[in-house]
Amino acid sequence: MPFIGLHTATSKMTSSLIGRQAVVVGAGMAGLPAARALADYFEQVTVLERDALPADASPRIGTPQSRHTRALLGGGQRTLSELFPGFEQDLRGAGAVPYRAGLDVRFERPGFDPFPQRDLGWIGYAMSRPLIERTVRRHVERQQNITIRAHCRARELVPSPDGTAVSAIHFANSDAREVRPSRLTWPARLRDAAALPWRLSDPSASRRPKKPSSRSISPMLRPLLRSQRMRRPTGEVS
């Protein structure tokens, strides 16, 4: 996702608005930073998340391998610190273990000698995925124009009459309501982007988005897409 510059002054934020409402599907580590970046350019940003969002740093169903120890790469850590001032301090306060990148961690690969240790000049943090996500989510919740709605499963994207934009998104929850974005809907997870159907009820609508072929997908993402096609565990609600 391209980085969108921050605007701290109210006048700058007002002058940079490009729409009334944006909707982000997914309140994970793709959706939360996306919502924060969009908040400078839309009056209201709504984040739809199908899972329950725990108050503590505990795993949830929608995050694969969330029990593994994680660390942020240098670029991602710097970007999150720019989007969320005080982010690194909050990680430490939540229990993340700081380490000196290149010195305190030993990298090895089968068939190769261990990588030489050297100081890369920055401090990283070892932590769980839920701890990172909870820290980011707390920062997002402080934004007055961002609303996170848990237990909301996105069901359908409805295109505008000319087929050039999304006029509404249908989601399932106890209210069965409909959110109407003015300019942008952002599926923040690959499975959401692939699974959300488009309803072309208007004959003047352009074309249905084609499912991307394996040739058009980066080789780094193909294993992830294959994992999404694995059989659901017995008893999971589709």
VEXBA-876150 format. One record per residue (C-alpha): residue number from 0; residue in one letter; chain; x, y, z. Coordinates in steps of 0.25 Angstrom, whole numbers, plus 5000, padded with zeros to 4 digits. Example, Ala and Ser with C-alpha at 12.3 -4.5 7.8 and 13.67 -1.06 7.14 Angstrom:
REM residues 2
0_a_A_5049_4982_5031
1_s_A_5055_4996_5029
REM end
This chain:
REM residues 238
0_m_A_5000_5000_5000
1_p_A_5006_5014_4997
2_f_A_5009_5023_5008
3_i_A_4999_5034_5010
4_g_A_5005_5047_5017
5_l_A_5000_5051_5030
6_h_A_4993_5064_5033
7_t_A_4993_5069_5047
8_a_A_4986_5083_5045
9_t_A_4971_5083_5044
10_s_A_4972_5093_5032
11_k_A_4981_5084_5025
12_m_A_4972_5072_5028
13_t_A_4960_5079_5023
14_s_A_4966_5084_5010
15_s_A_4971_5070_5007
16_l_A_4958_5062_5008
17_i_A_4954_5055_4995
18_g_A_4941_5048_5000
19_r_A_4931_5046_5011
20_q_A_4933_5032_5015
21_a_A_4943_5020_5012
22_v_A_4941_5006_5017
23_v_A_4952_4996_5020
24_v_A_4949_4981_5021
25_g_A_4957_4975_5031
26_a_A_4963_4980_5044
27_g_A_4976_4973_5044
28_m_A_4990_4978_5041
29_a_A_4986_4982_5027
30_g_A_4973_4988_5030
31_l_A_4977_4996_5042
32_p_A_4988_5004_5036
33_a_A_4980_5006_5024
34_a_A_4969_5012_5032
35_r_A_4978_5022_5039
36_a_A_4984_5026_5025
37_l_A_4970_5028_5019
38_a_A_4966_5036_5032
39_d_A_4973_5049_5027
40_y_A_4965_5048_5013
41_f_A_4951_5044_5017
42_e_A_4941_5050_5027
43_q_A_4938_5036_5033
44_v_A_4945_5023_5031
45_t_A_4938_5010_5035
46_v_A_4945_4997_5038
47_l_A_4937_4984_5037
48_e_A_4943_4972_5044
49_r_A_4936_4958_5044
50_d_A_4943_4954_5057
51_a_A_4941_4958_5071
52_l_A_4952_4967_5075
53_p_A_4959_4963_5088
54_a_A_4962_4973_5099
55_d_A_4975_4967_5102
56_a_A_4986_4961_5093
57_s_A_4980_4948_5091
58_p_A_4979_4940_5077
59_r_A_4966_4941_5069
60_i_A_4961_4932_5058
61_g_A_4963_4941_5046
62_t_A_4979_4943_5048
63_p_A_4987_4931_5043
64_q_A_4999_4927_5051
65_s_A_4996_4937_5061
66_r_A_5002_4929_5073
67_h_A_5016_4930_5066
68_t_A_5027_4940_5071
69_r_A_5027_4952_5062
70_a_A_5036_4964_5059
71_l_A_5034_4976_5049
72_l_A_5044_4979_5038
73_g_A_5051_4992_5039
74_g_A_5042_4999_5028
75_g_A_5029_4994_5034
76_q_A_5033_4998_5048
77_r_A_5037_5012_5044
78_t_A_5024_5014_5036
79_l_A_5015_5010_5047
80_s_A_5023_5019_5056
81_e_A_5020_5031_5047
82_l_A_5005_5027_5046
83_f_A_5004_5025_5061
84_p_A_5013_5034_5069
85_g_A_5018_5027_5082
86_f_A_5016_5013_5075
87_e_A_5029_5007_5079
88_q_A_5028_5012_5094
89_d_A_5014_5005_5094
90_l_A_5020_4992_5089
91_r_A_5030_4992_5100
92_g_A_5020_4996_5110
93_a_A_5011_4984_5106
94_g_A_5022_4974_5108
95_a_A_5030_4974_5094
96_v_A_5044_4970_5096
97_p_A_5054_4979_5090
98_y_A_5066_4974_5082
99_r_A_5078_4980_5074
100_a_A_5075_4977_5060
101_g_A_5087_4968_5054
102_l_A_5093_4966_5068
103_d_A_5083_4960_5077
104_v_A_5077_4950_5067
105_r_A_5084_4939_5060
106_f_A_5080_4936_5046
107_e_A_5083_4922_5040
108_r_A_5078_4915_5027
109_p_A_5079_4900_5024
110_g_A_5091_4898_5016
111_f_A_5098_4911_5019
112_d_A_5107_4916_5030
113_p_A_5100_4925_5040
114_f_A_5099_4940_5035
115_p_A_5110_4949_5041
116_q_A_5106_4957_5053
117_r_A_5106_4972_5051
118_d_A_5100_4984_5057
119_l_A_5089_4989_5047
120_g_A_5087_5002_5055
121_w_A_5072_5000_5060
122_i_A_5064_4994_5071
123_g_A_5054_4983_5067
124_y_A_5044_4976_5076
125_a_A_5040_4962_5078
126_m_A_5025_4960_5081
127_s_A_5013_4952_5077
128_r_A_5004_4956_5066
129_p_A_4992_4959_5075
130_l_A_5001_4969_5083
131_i_A_5005_4976_5070
132_e_A_4990_4977_5066
133_r_A_4985_4981_5079
134_t_A_4995_4992_5080
135_v_A_4991_4997_5066
136_r_A_4976_4996_5069
137_r_A_4977_5004_5081
138_h_A_4984_5015_5073
139_v_A_4973_5014_5062
140_e_A_4962_5015_5073
141_r_A_4967_5028_5077
142_q_A_4964_5034_5063
143_q_A_4951_5042_5064
144_n_A_4947_5039_5050
145_i_A_4950_5024_5050
146_t_A_4939_5014_5054
147_i_A_4943_4999_5056
148_r_A_4931_4990_5055
149_a_A_4933_4975_5060
150_h_A_4924_4964_5056
151_c_A_4922_4970_5043
152_r_A_4924_4960_5031
153_a_A_4925_4967_5018
154_r_A_4916_4960_5008
155_e_A_4915_4968_4995
156_l_A_4920_4980_4988
157_v_A_4910_4988_4980
158_p_A_4915_4996_4968
159_s_A_4910_5010_4964
160_p_A_4901_5010_4952
161_d_A_4913_5013_4943
162_g_A_4922_5002_4949
163_t_A_4933_5011_4952
164_a_A_4932_5011_4967
165_v_A_4926_5004_4979
166_s_A_4913_5011_4984
167_a_A_4910_5001_4995
168_i_A_4915_4989_5003
169_h_A_4906_4979_5009
170_f_A_4910_4973_5022
171_a_A_4904_4963_5032
172_n_A_4902_4966_5046
173_s_A_4890_4967_5056
174_d_A_4885_4980_5050
175_a_A_4887_4975_5035
176_r_A_4890_4989_5031
177_e_A_4897_4995_5019
178_v_A_4909_5004_5019
179_r_A_4910_5014_5007
180_p_A_4924_5019_5004
181_s_A_4925_5031_4995
182_r_A_4939_5028_4989
183_l_A_4946_5016_4993
184_t_A_4945_5002_4998
185_w_A_4957_4995_5002
186_p_A_4958_4979_5004
187_a_A_4970_4978_5013
188_r_A_4971_4963_5013
189_l_A_4973_4955_5000
190_r_A_4962_4945_5004
191_d_A_4952_4957_5005
192_a_A_4956_4963_4992
193_a_A_4955_4949_4985
194_a_A_4942_4945_4992
195_l_A_4933_4958_4992
196_p_A_4923_4956_4980
197_w_A_4919_4968_4972
198_r_A_4904_4970_4969
199_l_A_4902_4975_4955
200_s_A_4887_4978_4955
201_d_A_4888_4990_4946
202_p_A_4890_4987_4931
203_s_A_4898_4999_4929
204_a_A_4909_4994_4939
205_s_A_4922_4992_4932
206_r_A_4928_4978_4935
207_r_A_4930_4969_4946
208_p_A_4944_4969_4952
209_k_A_4952_4957_4947
210_k_A_4958_4947_4957
211_p_A_4973_4949_4956
212_s_A_4980_4937_4949
213_s_A_4992_4931_4955
214_r_A_5001_4937_4945
215_s_A_4997_4951_4949
216_i_A_5000_4949_4964
217_s_A_5014_4950_4970
218_p_A_5021_4937_4973
219_m_A_5022_4942_4987
220_l_A_5007_4942_4989
221_r_A_5003_4929_4982
222_p_A_5006_4920_4994
223_l_A_4997_4929_5002
224_l_A_4986_4928_4992
225_r_A_4987_4913_4992
226_s_A_4986_4913_5007
227_q_A_4973_4920_5006
228_r_A_4967_4909_4997
229_m_A_4969_4899_5008
230_r_A_4957_4892_5014
231_r_A_4950_4899_5025
232_p_A_4951_4892_5039
233_t_A_4938_4885_5042
234_g_A_4928_4893_5049
235_e_A_4933_4907_5044
236_v_A_4922_4916_5039
237_s_A_4924_4920_5025
REM end
